[in-house]
Amino acid sequence: MPMFSRTPFRPSMLVAAMALASLPALCLAQSADAVRSYRVPAAPLANALNQIASQAGVVLSIDPGLTAGKRAQPVQGEFDTVGALRQALAGSGLMLVPGAAGTYSVQPVPDNAALALPETTVSASSAVESAWGPATGYLATRTAAGSKTDTSIAEAPRSISVATRQQMQDRKVQNLDDAVRYMPGVIASSYGSDSRAEWMKIRGFEPIQMLDGLPLPKGTYVMPKLETWNLERVALLRGPASSVYGQTPPGGLLDMVSRRPEALDSHQVQLQIGTFQHKQISFDSTGRVDEDGRFLYRVGGVLRDSGTAIEHIDDQRFNIAPSLTWNIADDTRLTLLSQFNRDDTGTTSQFLPLQGTKLATPAGKVDYHKNLGDPDWEFYDKTYYALGYAFEHRIDDVWQFRQNLRYTKSDLEFQSITAGGMYWPNGPDEAVAADGTVRRGANVVNEDVSQFALDNNLQADFDTGVLKHTLLLGLDYQRVNTNYQWLFGEAPTSNIITPIYGQDFSGVAYSAFQDYNQKRRSTGLYIQDQLALDNWRLALGGRWDKVRTNSRFYNWNASDNRRDSAFSGNAALSYVFDAGFTPYISYAESFQSEAGGTFLTGKTYRPSTGKQYELGIKYQPPGSDMLFTAAAYDLTRQDIISTSTAGITAPVGEVRVRGFELEAVGNISDNLKLTAAYTYANSKMTKVGDPLDKNRPLPLTPENQASIWADYTWNDGALMGAGIGFGARYIGETNNIAVGSVTSAGDKSYGHTRSYTVYDAAVRYDLGKFSNALQGASVALNAKNLFDKEYLATCDGFYCYYGDPRSVIASLDYQW
C-alpha cells in the first residue's frame, strides 16, 4: 500500500492547519440572552457544551463523570445561550441549572421531579438534525452533499434535493430511480424498466454515486444498485463537485447516507406482495449491545423473490447490511459499515426492435410483456459486497478529524439477447420481416470491478475577528481495478409475435467488442473554507488530482499507460436575509477519468472536464417547514465519451446544457407533505466530428419535465390514522440518437420519443389507531403508473424501450 494511504494527512497539511488554529478570535462576549447563530455538530457532550459556553462568553461548570460517554445533539440555528445548551443536552438525562452571577452547571435530571423550565428562544430552523442522520417528514434541513461538512441546505449556495426516509417509506421506493424521480433536473429509468441497474441522468449526464462520503465503483454494466431500504437519506447535488470529491461528472452526484446504529432500541419488519408475483420481506433492528451504550448495532436486510413485467424474467435479491458503532471515548467514535447483495435477474429493458414498437409492421405490435430473448440461455448474476468504516475524532473545541474507508467488490456475469439491432440489409426499418421474424444479437458479458477508497479530512470551526470559518483540509486515495469483456454475435432468429425458446446457441460466432483490464490509481488533495460575515456566506474551494491509468486491451493487442493531473475549483457567494430568502451565485468545475479506450488504437481516453455557472435563490418562510428553490445554470463539458448503438465508443468535443429548475418540498402542516418540481434543459453538442451531430440534443435529456407528489394524513376525527398520497410525473419529448449512430438526417427521427405523463398513488392506515393491541402495525397500498399508461421511455435509433407498466404493492409494517 502506498505511503499516503497509511498516513491520514501529510505533515505540511498539519502545520498549515495548526497555523490557522492559532489565528486570534476577536469576537466580544455578548449577554447570555442574546440570540446567536450556532453551528455545533453532534460531538462528545462535554466538548459541545464548552464550545457553546465559550462562544457565548458564559461560565459553565461540568462534572466530567456526568458527561462521560454521552454525545450532544447537534446545535444548528438561532438560539439564546440557555436554548443552545439545552439543545445540546436533549436526551442526555442531564439538565442545565443556573447559578449565581450568570454562571451555569450541569446536573442529572431528578427521577420524580416535574421541572418548570424557563422559555427558550428557538428559531424554526433549529430542529434537531445532522447531515448524516434522520430528518423530519419530507424536509431535510442539513446536508453534507457538495461540502463534506454539516451545512444548512437553505444556506448552501448549490442546487440540492433530498429524499428523506419518510418520503421513501411513504412511496415504498424499490430502487434509486424511484427515490429521485420527483426531483428536478433528473431523468430516472431513462431506458425504461431494467431490473439490472439504474439508468439516470442529472442535467444531461450520468451521475456518480457516493455512499457515506466515498464513491461507489461503476463499470459498463456493473452498477452499485444499492438497496434503498438501508439508506437514511438520498441527496442529489446538481452540478460539478470535483473541488471536494475529485473525479465526478459535471451534471451532479447522488450522496447517500446509510442507516446507522442508534442508542434507542428500534425494530421493524415489512412484508410486501404485489403484481408480477412480487414477494419481499425487509427488516431493520438497532440498539445497544451493552448497558453503557459503548457499543451500538444495526442490521437490516431485504429478501425478494419476484417476477417482472417481462415473461420468464425473475427478480431475486438477497441483501444484508450489518453495522456496529464503537464509542471509544467521549471524543472518538468508530462505525463499521458493511453490505452484501446477491442479484439474480434478467434484461427487462429488452432492447426491442423499432418495428412493432415505434414503427408499424405487417406482423403486428410487440406486446409489452413478451420476452423476445430466450429464457433457457439468458441469465444475469451479480454479487456485490462492501466493507468499511467511518472514524470520527474531536481533537479539541476547534478541530475534528474524520476518516472514511471502504473496500468494494462487484462480480457480474450475464448473457442477453437484443432483438433487431445492427442486423438489417438496408436500414433499421428492415430488422423485422413481414411475418414477424426478427434478427437478434447475442451478448455475453463478464465484468468485475474492485475498489479501495480512503478519505481523510480535518475540519476546523473558528472565528477570525468578525469572520466565522468552517475550514476543511482533506487527502483521499482511490484504487480501482476493472476487468471487462463483451462478446457479441448474431443469435438465431425469433418472432415478435410468437417467440421461439430453447434454441441452440452453440454455433454463434462472437467478436470481442470490448476486452480489457484497466487499473486506475488516483490521489487528491483539497481545501475548502466556508466563511460567514453577518448574513453573508462565501465558499471557496480547490483540489489537485493526480491519476495514473494502466490499460491492457486484449481484443486490440495493445497497452497504454497514462498520467493525468488537474486542478478543480469552486466559488460561491450568498446572502441570508432575515425574511428567509437566500440568493446565491456559484461557479464549479469537474474532472473525471473515462473508462476504456479509443477504438482499435488501444489508447486510453483523456479525462473529461466541465464547468458550470449557477444563479439561484432559496426561500424558507420563517416558522415553516417548507423550502422553495429556483436555479438557472450554464454547464459545459469537454471530452465526454459517447457509445453508439453499434458498441463503438468515441469522445465528443464539447456539450453544453443550459436550463433552470424549480422545487418546493417540505411539510405544509402536520397533516400535509409535498414535493413538486419543474425542469427546463436545453442541451446541444457544440463541438463534434460529424456535422450531422452538431447542435443535436444530448440523448435522454428532455427540454421539459415536471412532477408533484402530495401526501395527507388524518391525525384526528373518524379517519384518524389514515393517509393518502398522489403524484403525477410529466416527461417531455426527447431525441436520443447517440453520436456516430446515423448516416443521414432522416435517420434522426428513429430516436425521437414522445412526451408522456404517468400517475402514482398510495393509501395507508395505522392499525394502532384502530386497536391498542395493534400498536406499531400499519398497512399500505402503493401503485406506480396507476392508470397503466403504455409509453416508450426511449428509442435510440436501433432499439426501443418501454416504460414501467402499472405495479401495485401491498405492504404490512410492524415496528416496536
Rosetta blueprint (number, residue, H / E / L):
1 M L
2 P L
3 M H
4 F H
5 S H
6 R H
7 T L
8 P L
9 F L
10 R L
11 P H
12 S H
13 M H
14 L H
15 V H
16 A H
17 A H
18 M H
19 A H
20 L H
21 A H
22 S L
23 L L
24 P L
25 A L
26 L L
27 C L
28 L L
29 A L
30 Q L
31 S L
32 A L
33 D L
34 A L
35 V L
36 R E
37 S E
38 Y E
39 R E
40 V E
41 P L
42 A L
43 A L
44 P E
45 L H
46 A H
47 N H
48 A H
49 L H
50 N H
51 Q H
52 I H
53 A H
54 S H
55 Q H
56 A H
57 G L
58 V L
59 V L
60 L E
61 S E
62 I L
63 D L
64 P H
65 G H
66 L H
67 T H
68 A L
69 G L
70 K L
71 R E
72 A L
73 Q L
74 P L
75 V E
76 Q E
77 G E
78 E E
79 F E
80 D L
81 T H
82 V H
83 G H
84 A H
85 L H
86 R H
87 Q H
88 A H
89 L H
90 A L
91 G L
92 S L
93 G L
94 L E
95 M E
96 L E
97 V E
98 P E
99 G L
100 A H
101 A H
102 G H
103 T L
104 Y E
105 S E
106 V E
107 Q E
108 P E
109 V L
110 P L
111 D L
112 N L
113 A L
114 A L
115 L L
116 A L
117 L L
118 P L
119 E L
120 T L
121 T L
122 V E
123 S L
124 A L
125 S L
126 S L
127 A L
128 V L
129 E L
130 S L
131 A L
132 W L
133 G L
134 P L
135 A L
136 T E
137 G L
138 Y L
139 L E
140 A L
141 T L
142 R E
143 T E
144 A L
145 A L
146 G L
147 S L
148 K L
149 T L
150 D L
151 T E
152 S E
153 I L
154 A L
155 E L
156 A L
157 P L
158 R L
159 S E
160 I E
161 S E
162 V E
163 A E
164 T E
165 R H
166 Q H
167 Q H
168 M H
169 Q H
170 D H
171 R H
172 K L
173 V L
174 Q L
175 N L
176 L H
177 D H
178 D H
179 A H
180 V H
181 R L
182 Y L
183 M L
184 P L
185 G L
186 V E
187 I E
188 A L
189 S L
190 S L
191 Y L
192 G L
193 S L
194 D L
195 S L
196 R L
197 A L
198 E L
199 W L
200 M L
201 K E
202 I E
203 R L
204 G L
205 F E
206 E L
207 P L
208 I E
209 Q E
210 M E
211 L E
212 D L
213 G L
214 L E
215 P E
216 L L
217 P L
218 K L
219 G L
220 T L
221 Y L
222 V L
223 M L
224 P L
225 K L
226 L L
227 E L
228 T H
229 W H
230 N H
231 L E
232 E E
233 R E
234 V E
235 A E
236 L E
237 L E
238 R E
239 G L
240 P L
241 A L
242 S H
243 S H
244 V H
245 Y H
246 G L
247 Q E
248 T E
249 P L
250 P L
251 G L
252 G E
253 L E
254 L E
255 D E
256 M E
257 V E
258 S E
259 R L
260 R L
261 P L
262 E L
263 A L
264 L L
265 D L
266 S E
267 H E
268 Q E
269 V E
270 Q E
271 L E
272 Q E
273 I E
274 G E
275 T L
276 F L
277 Q L
278 H E
279 K E
280 Q E
281 I E
282 S E
283 F E
284 D E
285 S E
286 T E
287 G E
288 R E
289 V L
290 D L
291 E L
292 D L
293 G L
294 R L
295 F E
296 L E
297 Y E
298 R E
299 V E
300 G E
301 G E
302 V E
303 L E
304 R E
305 D E
306 S E
307 G E
308 T L
309 A L
310 I L
311 E L
312 H L
313 I L
314 D E
315 D E
316 Q E
317 R E
318 F E
319 N E
320 I E
321 A E
322 P E
323 S E
324 L E
325 T E
326 W E
327 N E
328 I E
329 A E
330 D L
331 D L
332 T E
333 R E
334 L E
335 T E
336 L E
337 L E
338 S E
339 Q E
340 F E
341 N E
342 R E
343 D E
344 D E
345 T E
346 G L
347 T L
348 T L
349 S L
350 Q L
351 F L
352 L E
353 P E
354 L L
355 Q E
356 G L
357 T L
358 K L
359 L E
360 A L
361 T L
362 P L
363 A L
364 G L
365 K L
366 V L
367 D L
368 Y L
369 H L
370 K L
371 N L
372 L L
373 G L
374 D L
375 P L
376 D L
377 W L
378 E L
379 F E
380 Y E
381 D E
382 K E
383 T E
384 Y E
385 Y E
386 A E
387 L E
388 G E
389 Y E
390 A E
391 F E
392 E E
393 H E
394 R E
395 I L
396 D L
397 D L
398 V L
399 W E
400 Q E
401 F E
402 R E
403 Q E
404 N E
405 L E
406 R E
407 Y E
408 T E
409 K E
410 S E
411 D E
412 L E
413 E E
414 F E
415 Q E
416 S E
417 I E
418 T E
419 A E
420 G L
421 G L
422 M L
423 Y L
424 W L
425 P L
426 N L
427 G L
428 P H
429 D H
430 E H
431 A L
432 V E
433 A L
434 A L
435 D L
436 G L
437 T E
438 V E
439 R E
440 R E
441 G E
442 A E
443 N E
444 V E
445 V E
446 N E
447 E E
448 D E
449 V E
450 S E
451 Q E
452 F E
453 A E
454 L E
455 D E
456 N E
457 N E
458 L E
459 Q E
460 A E
461 D E
462 F E
463 D E
464 T E
465 G L
466 V L
467 L E
468 K E
469 H E
470 T E
471 L E
472 L E
473 L E
474 G E
475 L E
476 D E
477 Y E
478 Q E
479 R E
480 V E
481 N E
482 T E
483 N E
484 Y E
485 Q E
486 W E
487 L E
488 F E
489 G E
490 E E
491 A E
492 P E
493 T E
494 S E
495 N E
496 I L
497 I L
498 T L
499 P L
500 I L
501 Y L
502 G L
503 Q L
504 D L
505 F L
506 S L
507 G L
508 V L
509 A L
510 Y L
511 S E
512 A E
513 F E
514 Q E
515 D E
516 Y E
517 N E
518 Q E
519 K E
520 R E
521 R E
522 S E
523 T E
524 G E
525 L E
526 Y E
527 I E
528 Q E
529 D E
530 Q E
531 L E
532 A E
533 L E
534 D L
535 N L
536 W E
537 R E
538 L E
539 A E
540 L E
541 G E
542 G E
543 R E
544 W E
545 D E
546 K E
547 V E
548 R E
549 T E
550 N E
551 S E
552 R E
553 F E
554 Y L
555 N L
556 W L
557 N L
558 A E
559 S E
560 D E
561 N E
562 R E
563 R E
564 D E
565 S E
566 A E
567 F E
568 S E
569 G E
570 N E
571 A E
572 A E
573 L E
574 S E
575 Y E
576 V L
577 F L
578 D L
579 A L
580 G L
581 F E
582 T E
583 P E
584 Y E
585 I E
586 S E
587 Y E
588 A E
589 E E
590 S E
591 F E
592 Q E
593 S L
594 E L
595 A L
596 G L
597 G E
598 T L
599 F L
600 L L
601 T L
602 G L
603 K L
604 T E
605 Y L
606 R L
607 P L
608 S E
609 T E
610 G E
611 K E
612 Q E
613 Y E
614 E E
615 L E
616 G E
617 I E
618 K E
619 Y E
620 Q L
621 P L
622 P L
623 G L
624 S L
625 D E
626 M E
627 L E
628 F E
629 T E
630 A E
631 A E
632 A E
633 Y E
634 D E
635 L E
636 T E
637 R E
638 Q E
639 D E
640 I E
641 I E
642 S E
643 T E
644 S L
645 T L
646 A L
647 G L
648 I L
649 T E
650 A E
651 P E
652 V E
653 G E
654 E E
655 V E
656 R E
657 V E
658 R E
659 G E
660 F E
661 E E
662 L E
663 E E
664 A E
665 V E
666 G E
667 N E
668 I L
669 S L
670 D L
671 N L
672 L E
673 K E
674 L E
675 T E
676 A E
677 A E
678 Y E
679 T E
680 Y E
681 A E
682 N E
683 S E
684 K E
685 M E
686 T E
687 K E
688 V L
689 G L
690 D L
691 P H
692 L H
693 D H
694 K L
695 N L
696 R L
697 P L
698 L L
699 P L
700 L L
701 T L
702 P L
703 E L
704 N E
705 Q E
706 A E
707 S E
708 I E
709 W E
710 A E
711 D E
712 Y E
713 T E
714 W L
715 N L
716 D L
717 G L
718 A L
719 L L
720 M L
721 G L
722 A E
723 G E
724 I E
725 G E
726 F E
727 G E
728 A E
729 R E
730 Y E
731 I E
732 G L
733 E L
734 T E
735 N E
736 N L
737 I L
738 A L
739 V L
740 G L
741 S L
742 V L
743 T L
744 S L
745 A H
746 G H
747 D H
748 K H
749 S H
750 Y H
751 G H
752 H E
753 T E
754 R L
755 S L
756 Y E
757 T E
758 V E
759 Y E
760 D E
761 A E
762 A E
763 V E
764 R E
765 Y E
766 D E
767 L H
768 G H
769 K H
770 F L
771 S L
772 N H
773 A H
774 L H
775 Q L
776 G L
777 A E
778 S E
779 V E
780 A E
781 L E
782 N E
783 A E
784 K E
785 N L
786 L L
787 F L
788 D L
789 K L
790 E L
791 Y L
792 L E
793 A E
794 T E
795 C E
796 D L
797 G L
798 F L
799 Y E
800 C E
801 Y E
802 Y E
803 G L
804 D L
805 P L
806 R L
807 S E
808 V E
809 I E
810 A E
811 S E
812 L E
813 D E
814 Y E
815 Q E
816 W L
